[in-house]
Amino acid sequence: MTSSIISKTCEFVESKLAGEGSGHDWWHIFRVWTLARKIAVQEKAQLEIVELGALLHDIADWKFHDGDDSIGPAMAREFLNSHNVDPDLSDSVVEIISTVSYKGAGVATPMKTLEGKIVQDADRLDAIGALGIARTFAYGGYKNRLIYHPDEKPVLHESYEDYKKNEGHTINHFYEKLLLLKERMNTNTGKKIAEGRHQFMQSYLDQFYREWDGIA
């Protein structure tokens, strides 16, 4: 059953997200799934919950559904039910999907289970480092946002609703989210991986500003 549902979930998610151009495509899911499995082994978590949570975590991201964050969990539950997945397993997976997302600098996003913490770490690790930079600019282009505007300062959103409404330039997103994620890792494995990726982003921003100012 385990290998069968994982395989069917991969096919389902890839069919939904293949070719998506904002950085939330199948390959984002694949990387999160791969990394989540690695962390799960290190942290001794229940692998099936982690795999399904990772594979389905972005099946209907609120950013592409007018801010509605109920669609993803509902779609995931419908898919799992259609394949007769045990209700307790479905509940665990849907709980992860419902709470995994970043919701603003001033908003706590605790996960109830070790499996949820692992999926959240894997998702956030794909949002930082070299891959995170690439995805951030892909999303900024998708949303027709400026790369940078020196007069527009970052906003550390205190509510989920304010975060959803944010339309700032792409560089601000580093300060509003990406550079904050290292301190929000849940697992020891996630924290170790985040260190190098965080340093890479800081080096990138240093070089960005040097080039912007014409001194590099």
Secondary structure, DSSP 8 states (H G I E B T S, - for coil): -HHHHHHHHHHHHHHHHTT-SSS-SHHHHHHHHHHHHHHHHHHT--HHHHHHHHHHTTTT-GGGTTT-TTHHHHHHHHHHHHTT--HHHHHHHHHHHHH-S---TT-----SSHHHHHHHHHHHHTTSHHHHHHHHHHHHHHTT--S--TT------SSHHHHHH----HHHHHHHTGGGGGGG--SHHHHHHHHHHHHHHHHHHHHHHHHHTT--
